[in-house]
Amino acid sequence: MKETRVRFAPSPTGYLHVGGLRTALYNYLFAKKNNGRFILRIEDTDRSRFVEGAVENLIAALKWAGLEFDEGPDAGGNYGPYMQSKRLEIYKKYSNELIANGNGYYCFCTPERLKELRDEQEKQKLPQAKYDKHCLNLSKQEIEENLKIGIPYVIRLNVRPNQRIIFDDIIRDRVEFDSNNVDDQVLIKSDSYPTYHLANVVDDHLMEVSHVIRGEEWLSSTPKHVLLYDAFGWERPKFAHLPLLLNPDKSKLSKRQGDVAVEDYRDKGYLKEALINFVALLGWNAGDDKEFYYLNELIEKFSLERVNKAGAVFDLQKLNWLNAEHLRKMNNQSILLLLRQEILNSQFATLNLTDDYLLKVIEAMKERVSFIKEFITTCQYFYTSPIEYEQKSVDKNWKPETTQQINHLRGRFTSLDSPKKEDFESALEMSAEELGIGKGMLIHPLRLAVSGQSTGPGMFDLLFLLGKEEVIKRIDKAISILG
Ligand code: GLU
């Protein structure tokens, strides 16, 4: 059996699209599942789209997501270079081969002529503009003459009319195209760079790619690729075209309806575990209802046969749900590392917070948050005394008699010696009894006094975490403001 070799072959646009992450993930899973190799190849032959730093961003985003590649620009491998812009000589050699065997030809048509042709075809309402093979009829002599005097040219694929182009796709089964609908694709541009089609096929062959797994938007390019494999006399790889990603209204996923860059999700605080889990489910399921997966489980379960043909809807609510689920299942030490990062980027960067304290905050809040940053934003009271008190709760819970009652409770607290959670609790019970009121009459205003809010983690956990001194300070502050 041939080794499984798959590749993720992005054109560096400046960011990693979530659709790209899904393609990369499926390739990665397929490689790992089959003991194969996962290759990163950078398809950067469109010079007009060059973006400074794009390749670095892309690699950083893949690494953040945990999709390590076995071969690629900064991982090495025996099939490099892995950047197409460094392989120009190779494409030249193969395009010459196509010219020699009649499957490719020089085209010297000017942009003006091509435009006229397009306009004319548009007028005739042809389904798509196609080159008219004008230059296929040039004599050898004319071609040599044109080359000698330096007339700009491109090299085109010579598509024979009236053929059925047939190939198998693991997801879509048998696919057929009529060659009359396939244009004589430009393979080498006038700047002597190859187009995607030529470079892609040559590289997949030379890199011994066994399976081409990519988005459905490339399905219409595949007949051209198949013709190229045949023209070179090369074995075709197996193809698998992944379903489109859709907005909830079933339109194609677009920037206009939300974030599409992996970096945006990362910067918004989504966990890589959740994002990976989420994109894995965009077009694939294991055949049951299970939705929560770690990467290693996905490797075990994944198969291309279970990828759907139908477009996959990008449901942000599901991503949010998965984020909360993954956060809840994460161990506290790992959360601590991420939380420390968040704190460094927050207004509390300069606070001296011990690991012990933060781990307790994590324990108290874990079931109540969906994002790491919510360990700060939803419970600022763990980091600073309240600046504001929730008005609704003040109106409801801070009655004229409350100040005196809370003062009584304060007295009980002051006499405690290094109180634990239970000590705070019994002090409050005693105070309520002495005052002849229900515990709730103390608990609600006390929560308001120490946190400024009406909800939060268990009251006595909170008191214990803050510690006696801080609790008393906060009671005094609340009384001075609310009393
Ligand atoms: N360079 C293409 C892209 O940007 C690759 C398509 C393929 O995988 O063949 O997605």
Residues whose N, C-alpha, C, O or C-beta is under 5 A from the ligand:
A	BS01	LIG	A9 P10 S11 E43 N200 I213 R214 W218
